[in-house]
Amino acid sequence: MEEIQDKEAGTYQFILMDVQMPRMNGYEATQKIRQLADVKKAQIPIIAMTANAFEEDRKHALDAGMDGFIMKPFRVDEMMKVIGEVME
């Protein structure tokens, strides 16, 4: 949250969001980003990265406002495919 808040809009092209973080999980962080007053920052593409591989995990990420979903461990070609889809 601090990184996106403190930087100018457009500094980052997208976010790879770890779902399981210590102080604030990725779902909460995504929801907070989506509520930012700066629309450019609020609309940044966010891709979930998680070892949770069930369809309900994918749905939870998308419901939280994430734009894509990558399961860990991942293959680089799969990650690049998801990034490409989200960035279109």
Buried (B, 14 or more C-beta within 10 A) or exposed (E): EEEBEEEEBEEEEBBBBBBEEEEEBBBEBBBBBBEBEEEEBBBBBBBBBBEBEEEEBBEBBEEBBBBBBBBEEEEEEEBEEBBEEBEE
